[in-house]
Structure formats: C-alpha cells, structure tokens
Amino acid sequence: MTLELYKFDTCPYCQRVMKYIDSTGRTDIIYKDIRQDAEAEKTLISVGGKRQVPCLFIDGKPLYESLDIIKWLEEHPA
C-alpha cells in the first residue's frame, strides 16, 4: 500500500495529522510539500480536483480532512 501525505508545514490541520503520525512512529508515509514541490501540487489538483491539504493519497485515491485521515490511520496501523 502506498501512502502519500500532501501538506505544507504552516497548515494547522497538516500539523495535526503529522503530529499524530509522529506519535505512532509510522515510517510508511511519504510526505509531499505542495509549497516546495510544484509537481506534487500539480498532482494534488489534477487527481484530487482541488488544492486542499492535508490530503492522504491511499494507493492514489485522495482522502481529505485531518480527522478523517487520522481515523483512517488508526483503523489501518502500519
């Protein structure tokens, strides 16, 4: 399973998700910063249809909203 978190560091909702990920010790999530990676931003918009972060791509399918992402991660531990 491929997990990619599209984010930017100053977003408080992204911070919430990243803090949760850090607390679990997960290392299977690839971070994509849309403010530093133009290709990541382009992918986020073309696949997800909007420039909203945080967005967790689960095998290429976008999941939005920080609490929904955290809930999914809780239900699918590494």
N, CA, C and O atoms as a DFTB+ gen file, in Angstrom:
312 C
 N C O
     1  1       0.843      -1.178       0.000
     2  2       0.000       0.000       0.000
     3  2       0.887       1.239       0.000
     4  3       1.843       1.330       0.770
     5  1       0.566       2.177      -0.859
     6  2       1.323       3.421      -0.949
     7  2       0.537       4.539      -0.275
     8  3      -0.619       4.793      -0.612
     9  1       1.182       5.204       0.685
    10  2       0.565       6.311       1.413
    11  2       1.399       7.565       1.192
    12  3       2.595       7.581       1.484
    13  1       0.761       8.625       0.672
    14  2       1.429       9.896       0.448
    15  2       0.595      11.001       1.066
    16  3      -0.588      11.148       0.759
    17  1       1.218      11.777       1.939
    18  2       0.526      12.890       2.586
    19  2       0.926      14.188       1.904
    20  3       2.082      14.605       1.970
    21  1      -0.034      14.820       1.252
    22  2       0.171      16.125       0.632
    23  2      -0.126      17.179       1.689
    24  3      -1.191      17.173       2.305
    25  1       0.831      18.087       1.893
    26  2       0.732      19.015       3.021
    27  2       1.577      20.243       2.761
    28  3       2.301      20.315       1.768
    29  1       1.478      21.209       3.661
    30  2       2.507      22.239       3.802
    31  2       2.645      22.537       5.289
    32  3       1.685      22.443       6.054
    33  1       3.863      22.898       5.676
    34  2       4.228      22.910       7.094
    35  2       3.473      23.896       7.965
    36  3       3.307      23.640       9.158
    37  1       3.005      25.017       7.418
    38  2       2.342      26.008       8.270
    39  2       0.834      25.779       8.400
    40  3       0.153      26.533       9.094
    41  1       0.318      24.763       7.750
    42  2      -1.109      24.444       7.835
    43  2      -1.398      23.747       9.170
    44  3      -0.824      22.692       9.440
    45  1      -2.275      24.313      10.013
    46  2      -2.539      23.697      11.322
    47  2      -3.179      22.311      11.220
    48  3      -2.959      21.464      12.086
    49  1      -3.955      22.078      10.188
    50  2      -4.574      20.755      10.028
    51  2      -3.541      19.723       9.592
    52  3      -3.609      18.558       9.984
    53  1      -2.587      20.161       8.780
    54  2      -1.473      19.282       8.407
    55  2      -0.635      18.964       9.646
    56  3      -0.207      17.828       9.847
    57  1      -0.410      19.992      10.472
    58  2       0.346      19.785      11.710
    59  2      -0.332      18.740      12.592
    60  3       0.338      17.899      13.191
    61  1      -1.650      18.794      12.671
    62  2      -2.407      17.826      13.470
    63  2      -2.138      16.398      12.980
    64  3      -1.871      15.496      13.774
    65  1      -2.214      16.214      11.665
    66  2      -2.001      14.881      11.084
    67  2      -0.553      14.434      11.283
    68  3      -0.303      13.290      11.665
    69  1       0.390      15.321      11.028
    70  2       1.807      14.951      11.161
    71  2       2.160      14.640      12.610
    72  3       2.953      13.738      12.877
    73  1       1.578      15.380      13.539
    74  2       1.811      15.112      14.966
    75  2       1.290      13.716      15.329
    76  3       1.942      12.972      16.062
    77  1       0.114      13.375      14.809
    78  2      -0.430      12.037      15.057
    79  2       0.501      10.966      14.470
    80  3       0.819       9.981      15.137
    81  1       0.932      11.167      13.223
    82  2       1.820      10.198      12.575
    83  2       3.097      10.033      13.391
    84  3       3.550       8.911      13.619
    85  1       3.678      11.148      13.830
    86  2       4.896      11.094      14.648
    87  2       4.667      10.313      15.938
    88  3       5.538       9.566      16.383
    89  1       3.492      10.489      16.534
    90  2       3.212       9.813      17.816
    91  2       3.092       8.298      17.652
    92  3       3.283       7.550      18.611
    93  1       2.775       7.847      16.433
    94  2       2.639       6.407      16.205
    95  2       3.946       5.773      15.756
    96  3       4.087       4.550      15.786
    97  1       4.898       6.590      15.342
    98  2       6.173       6.066      14.865
    99  2       6.116       5.493      13.456
   100  3       7.034       4.792      13.030
   101  1       5.049       5.788      12.741
   102  2       4.912       5.277      11.361
   103  2       6.013       5.835      10.474
   104  3       6.386       7.004      10.573
   105  1       6.517       4.977       9.614
   106  2       7.545       5.396       8.661
   107  2       7.156       5.050       7.228
   108  3       7.980       5.140       6.318
   109  1       5.906       4.657       7.030
   110  2       5.460       4.198       5.711
   111  2       4.735       5.278       4.911
   112  3       4.127       4.983       3.882
   113  1       4.795       6.518       5.372
   114  2       4.075       7.608       4.705
   115  2       5.080       8.554       4.054
   116  3       6.016       9.027       4.699
   117  1       4.874       8.818       2.779
   118  2       5.726       9.736       2.029
   119  2       5.096      11.125       2.115
   120  3       3.909      11.295       1.840
   121  1       5.899      12.111       2.499
   122  2       5.410      13.477       2.602
   123  2       5.663      14.227       1.304
   124  3       6.747      14.141       0.727
   125  1       4.655      14.962       0.851
   126  2       4.753      15.787      -0.354
   127  2       4.344      17.202       0.020
   128  3       3.169      17.459       0.284
   129  1       5.301      18.123       0.047
   130  2       5.032      19.510       0.410
   131  2       4.660      20.292      -0.848
   132  3       5.504      20.522      -1.714
   133  1       3.407      20.695      -0.941
   134  2       2.932      21.344      -2.167
   135  2       3.478      22.758      -2.346
   136  3       3.357      23.324      -3.432
   137  1       4.069      23.332      -1.322
   138  2       4.663      24.667      -1.459
   139  2       6.114      24.599      -1.917
   140  3       6.678      25.599      -2.362
   141  1       6.714      23.420      -1.806
   142  2       8.111      23.270      -2.211
   143  2       8.275      22.337      -3.402
   144  3       9.368      22.224      -3.956
   145  1       7.207      21.672      -3.796
   146  2       7.265      20.698      -4.880
   147  2       6.119      20.988      -5.859
   148  3       4.973      20.609      -5.617
   149  1       6.442      21.654      -6.948
   150  2       5.419      22.054      -7.927
   151  2       4.718      20.843      -8.538
   152  3       3.521      20.903      -8.819
   153  1       5.439      19.759      -8.745
   154  2       4.830      18.543      -9.294
   155  2       3.818      17.953      -8.322
   156  3       2.767      17.465      -8.738
   157  1       4.127      17.993      -7.038
   158  2       3.195      17.484      -6.026
   159  2       1.916      18.309      -6.026
   160  3       0.817      17.761      -5.947
   161  1       2.060      19.628      -6.116
   162  2       0.884      20.498      -6.161
   163  2       0.039      20.195      -7.400
   164  3      -1.188      20.133      -7.326
   165  1       0.699      20.012      -8.520
   166  2       0.013      19.699      -9.773
   167  2      -0.747      18.368      -9.660
   168  3      -1.891      18.262     -10.102
   169  1      -0.107      17.366      -9.070
   170  2      -0.746      16.056      -8.889
   171  2      -1.943      16.168      -7.966
   172  3      -3.002      15.607      -8.246
   173  1      -1.782      16.887      -6.869
   174  2      -2.879      17.066      -5.920
   175  2      -4.105      17.651      -6.615
   176  3      -5.221      17.171      -6.416
   177  1      -3.903      18.672      -7.421
   178  2      -5.012      19.335      -8.101
   179  2      -5.596      18.448      -9.208
   180  3      -6.815      18.360      -9.353
   181  1      -4.740      17.801      -9.976
   182  2      -5.251      17.006     -11.098
   183  2      -5.955      15.739     -10.636
   184  3      -6.955      15.340     -11.233
   185  1      -5.456      15.104      -9.592
   186  2      -6.084      13.862      -9.113
   187  2      -7.226      14.158      -8.150
   188  3      -8.312      13.591      -8.267
   189  1      -6.974      15.044      -7.205
   190  2      -7.979      15.336      -6.189
   191  2      -9.009      16.370      -6.591
   192  3     -10.093      16.442      -6.013
   193  1      -8.663      17.171      -7.588
   194  2      -9.602      18.167      -8.062
   195  2      -9.568      19.481      -7.309
   196  3     -10.299      20.410      -7.652
   197  1      -8.726      19.575      -6.283
   198  2      -8.627      20.820      -5.521
   199  2      -7.274      20.895      -4.828
   200  3      -6.568      19.894      -4.703
   201  1      -6.925      22.089      -4.384
   202  2      -5.635      22.337      -3.730
   203  2      -5.833      22.360      -2.212
   204  3      -5.422      23.309      -1.545
   205  1      -6.437      21.353      -1.690
   206  2      -6.728      21.297      -0.251
   207  2      -5.779      20.326       0.436
   208  3      -5.588      19.193      -0.006
   209  1      -5.192      20.799       1.524
   210  2      -4.357      19.941       2.362
   211  2      -4.895      19.985       3.784
   212  3      -5.545      20.960       4.160
   213  1      -4.645      18.969       4.572
   214  2      -3.915      17.756       4.219
   215  2      -4.759      16.846       3.339
   216  3      -5.989      16.853       3.384
   217  1      -4.051      16.071       2.546
   218  2      -4.695      15.068       1.710
   219  2      -3.822      13.832       1.726
   220  3      -2.654      13.882       1.338
   221  1      -4.379      12.736       2.168
   222  2      -3.653      11.473       2.168
   223  2      -4.078      10.678       0.937
   224  3      -5.246      10.324       0.778
   225  1      -3.112      10.410       0.077
   226  2      -3.382       9.554      -1.078
   227  2      -3.129       8.114      -0.637
   228  3      -2.027       7.767      -0.212
   229  1      -4.156       7.293      -0.744
   230  2      -4.071       5.883      -0.383
   231  2      -4.130       5.108      -1.682
   232  3      -5.188       4.997      -2.302
   233  1      -2.995       4.576      -2.091
   234  2      -2.892       3.916      -3.400
   235  2      -3.472       4.796      -4.502
   236  3      -4.187       4.320      -5.383
   237  1      -3.149       6.099      -4.435
   238  2      -3.549       7.024      -5.482
   239  2      -4.924       7.648      -5.332
   240  3      -5.318       8.479      -6.150
   241  1      -5.669       7.257      -4.287
   242  2      -7.008       7.827      -4.073
   243  2      -6.949       8.829      -2.920
   244  3      -6.441       8.506      -1.846
   245  1      -7.469      10.057      -3.135
   246  2      -7.349      11.100      -2.114
   247  2      -8.355      10.964      -0.971
   248  3      -9.517      10.610      -1.173
   249  1      -7.868      11.256       0.231
   250  2      -8.709      11.341       1.425
   251  2      -8.391      12.678       2.083
   252  3      -7.244      12.946       2.441
   253  1      -9.412      13.515       2.240
   254  2      -9.248      14.854       2.812
   255  2      -9.738      14.885       4.253
   256  3     -10.295      13.912       4.761
   257  1      -9.518      16.011       4.891
   258  2      -9.950      16.323       6.261
   259  2      -9.056      15.611       7.287
   260  3      -8.954      14.384       7.307
   261  1      -8.423      16.412       8.125
   262  2      -7.444      15.883       9.073
   263  2      -8.011      14.795       9.978
   264  3      -7.360      13.773      10.194
   265  1      -9.204      14.997      10.506
   266  2      -9.763      13.987      11.420
   267  2     -10.113      12.696      10.680
   268  3      -9.987      11.610      11.245
   269  1     -10.551      12.801       9.422
   270  2     -10.822      11.605       8.627
   271  2      -9.522      10.852       8.328
   272  3      -9.497       9.622       8.341
   273  1      -8.453      11.591       8.061
   274  2      -7.154      10.971       7.802
   275  2      -6.666      10.249       9.053
   276  3      -6.212       9.107       8.976
   277  1      -6.757      10.910      10.200
   278  2      -6.323      10.286      11.452
   279  2      -7.151       9.044      11.746
   280  3      -6.608       8.020      12.159
   281  1      -8.450       9.125      11.539
   282  2      -9.312       7.964      11.773
   283  2      -8.906       6.801      10.868
   284  3      -8.835       5.660      11.324
   285  1      -8.643       7.078       9.603
   286  2      -8.240       6.032       8.676
   287  2      -6.921       5.413       9.138
   288  3      -6.772       4.191       9.124
   289  1      -5.964       6.248       9.548
   290  2      -4.678       5.734      10.010
   291  2      -4.829       4.883      11.265
   292  3      -4.136       3.879      11.423
   293  1      -5.732       5.280      12.155
   294  2      -5.988       4.479      13.363
   295  2      -6.546       3.102      12.984
   296  3      -6.200       2.088      13.590
   297  1      -7.404       3.092      11.983
   298  2      -8.041       1.832      11.553
   299  2      -7.127       0.962      10.703
   300  3      -7.410      -0.218      10.490
   301  1      -6.040       1.534      10.220
   302  2      -5.101       0.803       9.362
   303  2      -3.673       1.023       9.884
   304  3      -2.884       1.726       9.253
   305  1      -3.345       0.426      11.030
   306  2      -1.991       0.618      11.575
   307  2      -0.927       0.021      10.655
   308  3      -1.192      -0.892       9.874
   309  1       0.263       0.558      10.772
   310  2       1.383       0.096       9.925
   311  2       1.750      -1.336      10.248
   312  3       2.665      -1.891       9.640
